[in-house]
Amino acid sequence: MYNVAFVDDTKCIAEKGCRLCIMYCPESNCITLDKTKMKASVNVNRCKGCDLCAVVCSTHKAITMYPVDGPTGKIVMGHDKAETAGLGQAYAG
C-alpha cells in the first residue's frame, strides 16, 4: 500500500483564498480547486504521497495521508498510514 492525500472539506478553507496545497504540490493537476464546492480536491491517480500538501496545510489540518489499496485504487480510511515516500522516491522513474 502507498499513501495519498485526502482533503477534509469541513476543514479546507480554499474558498477564503487559501490554496497553498494546490500551489506547492509538485505533481501538476494533482490537487485542484473543485469550483462547485470551492474546496481543494485530490486526483488520487496522480498523487505520489509525498506529504508536502499536508505540511503546508498544517495550520488547518485539512489534509491527511491515507493508504490506498493498490488493486482497487480506493482510499482505506481509518487504516494505519503506509510509509510516506520521500520526494526522490516518489518521483523516481
DADACOR-V413509 format. One record per helix or strand of 2 or more residues. SS is the DSSP state (h for helix, s for strand). FROM is the first residue (numbers start at 1). TO is the last residue. If there is no record, write none. Layout:
ss = (SS | SS)
from = (FROM | FROM)
to = (TO | TO)
This chain:
ss = (s | h | h | s | s | h | s | s | h)
from = (2 | 14 | 20 | 31 | 39 | 52 | 63 | 74 | 87)
to = (7 | 16 | 24 | 34 | 42 | 56 | 69 | 75 | 90)
